[in-house]
Amino acid sequence: MHEFLVEITTTIPEGTPQEEVDRLRAAEAARARELAATGHLARLWRPVGELRSIGIWRANDENELHEKVLGTLPLRPWMTPRVTPLEPHPNDPGNGSSTR
């Protein structure tokens, strides 16, 4: 699978009942756990003081990422994702072959 840096901003439509927001957030958390278990969601962060997330997501290609991964998130209709495809860097200390 390929890795993608995904920045997601979620904008809840004005007037949405809090019960609906709470229900979708709970469903979102459950779906994120499922995607992590299948290897599609590797890491996820929330910048301090911001209502967005930054994560490392995995899929076979960008179409699969949008359709079968991000597209399955319950909050997806309210999300604006920014996707950046990633490739390994030769100096990545996590790949075990960086030069010193």
WOCOR-V317173 format. One line per field, one symbol per residue. ss: DSSP state (A for helix, B for strand, O for the rest). psi: psi as a letter, one per 30 degrees, with the letter a starting at -180 (. if undefined). Layout:
BEGIN
ss = ???
psi = ???
END
This chain:
BEGIN
ss = OBBBBBBBBBOOOOOOOAAAAAAAAAAAAAAAAAAAAOOOBBBBBOOOOOOBBBBBBBBOOAAAAAAAAAAAOOOAAABBBBBBBOOOOOOOAAAOOOOO
psi = llkkkkkkkkjkkkfkkeeeeeeeeeeeeeeeeeeefggfjelkljkkglhllkljlkleleeeeeefdeffkegefgkjkjkjkllkkfgjfffggll.
END
